[in-house]
Amino acid sequence: MQDILKKLYMVALERKSEPSEKSYTRYLYDKGLDKILKKVGEECAETIIAAKNGDNQETVLEICDLIYHLMVLMVEQDIRLEDVTGELEKRSQKTGNLKTIRDTDKNT
């Protein structure tokens, strides 16, 4: 899985460095951070809706869209894929780290 994420990240990185590229990714970079953040938010909401509707096929598609837009955001913010995968690796080593649930969180 990490290989496909790396490929996707590299495409996003290449599109940013090639201003003559006529692609959707390049369009997002040209529009700037606000547009990228808007798309991340939209894809997040669409993922939630698809999951809530119980449509696994649509949920997979929306998760892919969300991951793609997160990669674009990472490149825009100069966040390396290795930084994210390294943090995920650290977190995977943790056990018994359940956060205390507050009364206000009981319904979610």
WOLINNOR-V890662 format. One record per run of one state. SS is the DSSP state (@ for helix, = for strand, . for the rest). FROM is the first residue (numbers start at 1). LEN is the number of residues. If there is no record, write none. Layout:
BEGIN
ss=SS from=FROM len=LEN
ss=SS from=FROM len=LEN
END
This chain:
BEGIN
ss=. from=1 len=1
ss=@ from=2 len=16
ss=. from=18 len=6
ss=@ from=24 len=8
ss=. from=32 len=1
ss=@ from=33 len=20
ss=. from=53 len=3
ss=@ from=56 len=21
ss=. from=77 len=4
ss=@ from=81 len=12
ss=. from=93 len=10
ss=@ from=103 len=3
ss=. from=106 len=3
END
